[in-house]
Amino acid sequence: MTLNDLIVDKPRKFLLFGGKGGVGKTSNAAAAAIWAAEHGRETLIISTDPAHSLSDSLNQDVSGGEIKIVQGVDNLFAMEVNPKKEFQKYQAAVSGESFNSISPPLPIPDLLTDLSGLTPPGADEALAFSKVLEFIESSEYDLIIFDTAPTGHTLRLLSLPELLNSFFGKLLTFRLRLSAIWDRFKSFFSRGETVRDDSLERLEALKKSIEAASSELSDPNKTSFIVVMIPEAMAIYETERLLSTLYEYEIPVDHIIVNMIYPDIPDCVFCRSRKTMQDKYLKEIQALYSEFNITKVPLFNDEIRGISKLKELAGILFE
């Protein structure tokens, strides 16, 4: 199966591009989005990388956390998720403003506030990914392409349901029990109407949403994860880590893009040295991933930026 099959012949609903930082994930994801849009699929490309480069790749501003029309390509939309903004929304939901606005005679709500303020590692990226899962559950687009964060971040994003079941799961149970007790106690002292705190319900809804969307991501008829790498030792190591985690969470993956392959330039000593090194790692990649569909992309003479250059890259990827 070729990359073109994922978009045209046996189309998927979701494509995720991931790999080590600096290997060209964004360029390849953007090129795939343009190819899909030009083949009649209404396509949304979303960047979840905290260090966004999608705007630079498209050479137009798609920042701000809102879906924007990509100029110069019909049927194409883009969005850079703002992790900090999404995490602020989460904190507001969890803090239970109505609950904390009443001065209590007991210190229990202060304890709850302290607990709800705890931030596990990678939470900002996790909340960005939860925003993405909203699109997975209720998307009006034919295809959604995710430009994921570098490998280390992606591993945390994929473990988000597990995170909610452990760290947040215990917090949810604890807060739910204490909130019920405190609401009853508070009613004895409150003369006016008590405002109900629904932050726990919001978190539970988020958890269920993520679990439902995760099942979509594990469906090989709907989802495919495309690994982008370069023929270097560190990239192979990072790819091994990524594939291990993808297998663990049953995310379908059978395509690898090997990017930035040096051309054969006999008169250039540096180029010849780099090509010799890359040839060694290309053989290793072929041996390690013989069961994968491997697409090789040459190193471009100049920067891959803007619609025209991305279309050129798409021609290499899909033709």
Secondary structure, DSSP 8 states (H G I E B T S, - for coil): --HHIIIIIS--SEEEEE-STTSSHHHHHHHHHHHHHHTT--EEEEE--SS--HHHHHTS---SSS-EE-TTSTTEEEEE--HHHHHHHHHHHHHTHHHHTS--SSSHHHHHHHHHT---TTHHHHHHHHHHHHHHHS--SSEEEEE---HHHHHHHHTHHHHIIIIIHHHHHHHHHHHHHHHHHHHTT--S------HHHHHHHHHHHHHHHHHHHT-TTTEEEEEEE-SSHHHHHHHHHHHHHHHHTT--EEEEEEEEE----TT-HHHHHHHHHHHHHHHHHHHHTTTSEEEEEE--SS---SHHHHHHHHHHHH-
